[in-house]
């Protein structure tokens, strides 16, 4: 601990701390939502995933399953999924199945969207790290982003303590010993 706060100096710092903690909480929620969206896309269940309309009913590519709803050139029933074969003996094998190019474009688009999500996540993380660094520069200990819990280092009768505050509280009203956490906090009136 480089600096110690008085109750008054901690209360004076609260407007800036409150703004940082509210922003961190919003960014945390956004980061979680982006992480979940990215995970859904990677599982193929997201908006750009492979389970697009109509594709969900097909067997896996190269599985050997035949989709009775797929029809090859000339109206013949298609062969095994992903094989490019049809039941028609005169079907040419030179042309790639029309769905393969579309699938490749969707996969490239999904990869691009996933990369965009990762970049957005990285940007949010960078902003969060800068906000946390600001608290560190002020010698304030961030305990929990979700609740906006912080501790200010202070001295009471020559011993080090934490002045404890969290979002939703008007001013510093609590303290605790260095080895006690939130559960050990007590009202300032009990400070000896």
C-alpha positions in Angstrom: 0.0 0.0 0.0 1.5 3.3 -1.1 -1.1 5.7 0.2 -3.7 5.6 3.0 -7.1 7.2 2.7 -9.1 9.0 5.3 -12.8 8.6 5.3 -13.1 12.0 3.7 -10.5 11.5 1.0 -12.1 8.1 0.1 -15.5 9.7 -0.1 -14.1 12.4 -2.4 -12.7 9.8 -4.7 -16.1 7.9 -4.9 -17.6 9.7 -7.9 -14.6 8.7 -10.1 -14.5 5.2 -8.6 -18.3 4.8 -9.1 -18.1 5.7 -12.8 -15.2 3.2 -13.3 -17.0 0.4 -11.5 -20.3 1.0 -13.4 -18.4 0.9 -16.7 -16.5 -2.3 -15.6 -19.7 -4.0 -14.7 -21.3 -3.1 -18.1 -18.2 -4.3 -19.9 -18.1 -7.5 -18.0 -21.7 -8.2 -19.0 -20.9 -7.4 -22.6 -17.8 -9.6 -22.5 -19.8 -12.5 -21.1 -22.4 -12.1 -23.9 -19.8 -12.0 -26.6 -18.0 -15.0 -25.1 -21.3 -16.9 -25.2 -22.1 -15.8 -28.7 -18.7 -16.9 -29.9 -19.1 -20.3 -28.2 -22.5 -20.7 -29.8 -21.0 -19.9 -33.2 -18.2 -22.4 -32.7 -20.7 -25.1 -31.7 -22.6 -24.2 -34.9 -25.7 -23.2 -33.2 -25.3 -19.5 -33.6 -26.8 -17.3 -36.3 -23.9 -17.9 -38.6 -23.4 -21.5 -37.6 -23.9 -24.5 -39.8 -27.4 -25.3 -38.5 -29.0 -22.9 -40.9 -32.5 -23.4 -42.2 -32.7 -26.6 -44.1 -29.2 -27.7 -43.3 -30.1 -29.0 -39.9 -32.0 -31.9 -41.5 -29.1 -33.2 -43.5 -26.7 -35.8 -42.3 -23.0 -34.9 -41.7 -20.9 -34.4 -44.8 -19.2 -37.6 -45.9 -21.3 -39.7 -43.5 -22.7 -41.9 -46.3 -26.3 -41.0 -45.3 -28.7 -40.2 -48.0 -31.1 -37.3 -47.6 -34.2 -38.3 -49.4 -35.1 -34.6 -49.8 -32.0 -33.9 -51.9 -32.4 -34.3 -55.6 -29.5 -34.5 -58.1 -29.4 -33.3 -61.7 -32.2 -34.4 -63.9 -34.4 -35.2 -60.9 -32.5 -38.3 -59.7 -32.1 -38.9 -56.0 -28.8 -37.7 -54.6 -26.2 -40.2 -53.4 -24.4 -40.1 -50.0 -24.2 -36.7 -48.5 -21.0 -34.9 -49.4 -20.2 -37.4 -52.1 -21.4 -35.3 -55.0 -22.9 -38.5 -56.5 -26.5 -38.8 -57.7 -28.6 -41.8 -58.6 -28.5 -40.8 -62.2 -25.9 -42.8 -64.3 -25.3 -39.9 -66.7 -24.6 -37.3 -64.0 -21.3 -35.7 -64.6 -18.7 -35.6 -61.8 -16.8 -32.6 -63.2 -19.0 -30.0 -61.5 -18.9 -29.5 -57.7 -22.2 -29.9 -55.9 -23.9 -26.5 -55.8 -24.2 -26.6 -52.0 -20.4 -27.0 -51.4 -19.5 -23.5 -52.6 -22.3 -21.9 -50.6 -21.2 -23.9 -47.5 -17.6 -22.7 -48.0 -18.8 -19.1 -48.3 -20.8 -19.5 -45.1 -17.8 -21.1 -43.3 -15.6 -18.2 -44.4 -18.2 -15.7 -43.3 -18.6 -17.5 -39.9 -14.8 -17.5 -39.4 -14.7 -13.8 -40.2 -17.6 -13.1 -37.8 -15.8 -15.1 -35.1 -12.6 -13.1 -35.6 -14.6 -9.9 -35.4 -16.1 -11.1 -32.1 -12.6 -12.0 -30.8 -11.4 -8.5 -31.7 -14.3 -6.9 -30.0 -13.7 -9.0 -26.9 -10.0 -8.0 -27.0 -11.0 -4.3 -27.2 -13.2 -4.7 -24.1 -10.6 -6.5 -22.2 -8.1 -3.8 -23.0 -10.5 -1.1 -21.7 -11.2 -3.1 -18.6 -7.5 -3.6 -17.9 -7.0 0.2 -18.2 -9.8 0.9 -15.8 -8.5 -1.6 -13.3 -5.0 0.0 -13.7 -6.5 3.4 -12.8 -7.8 1.9 -9.5 -4.4 0.4 -8.8 -2.8 3.7 -9.5 -5.1 5.2 -6.8 -4.1 2.3 -4.5 -7.7 1.1 -4.5 -8.2 -2.7 -4.4 -10.9 -4.1 -6.7 -12.5 -7.1 -5.0 -15.5 -7.9 -7.3 -16.6 -6.4 -10.6 -20.1 -7.8 -10.5 -21.0 -6.1 -7.2 -18.6 -3.2 -7.6 -16.8 -4.0 -4.4 -13.6 -2.1 -3.6 -11.3 -1.5 -0.6 -9.4 1.7 0.2 -6.3 1.3 2.4 -6.5 3.3 5.6 -4.9 3.7 9.0 -6.9 3.4 12.3 -4.9 4.1 15.5 -1.7 3.2 13.7 -2.9 -0.1 12.2 -3.7 -0.8 8.6 -7.3 -1.5 7.7 -9.6 -1.4 4.6 -12.3 1.1 4.1 -14.9 -1.0 2.3 -17.4 0.3 -0.3 -19.5 -1.2 -3.1 -21.8 0.2 -5.8 -25.2 1.2 -4.4 -23.8 2.7 -1.2 -23.9 6.4 -0.9 -20.6 6.8 0.9 -17.9 4.9 2.9 -19.7 3.4 5.8 -17.8 0.2 6.4 -14.4 -1.1 7.3 -12.6 -4.4 7.9 -9.3 -5.8 9.0 -6.7 -6.7 6.4 -7.3 -10.4 6.7 -11.1 -10.2 6.8 -13.2 -9.9 3.7 -16.6 -8.6 2.9 -18.2 -10.9 5.5 -16.0 -9.3 8.2 -16.8 -5.7 7.4 -18.2 -3.6 10.2 -19.8 -0.2 10.4 -17.4 2.8 10.7 -19.0 3.6 14.1 -17.3 0.4 15.4 -13.9 1.6 14.3 -11.5 1.8 17.3 
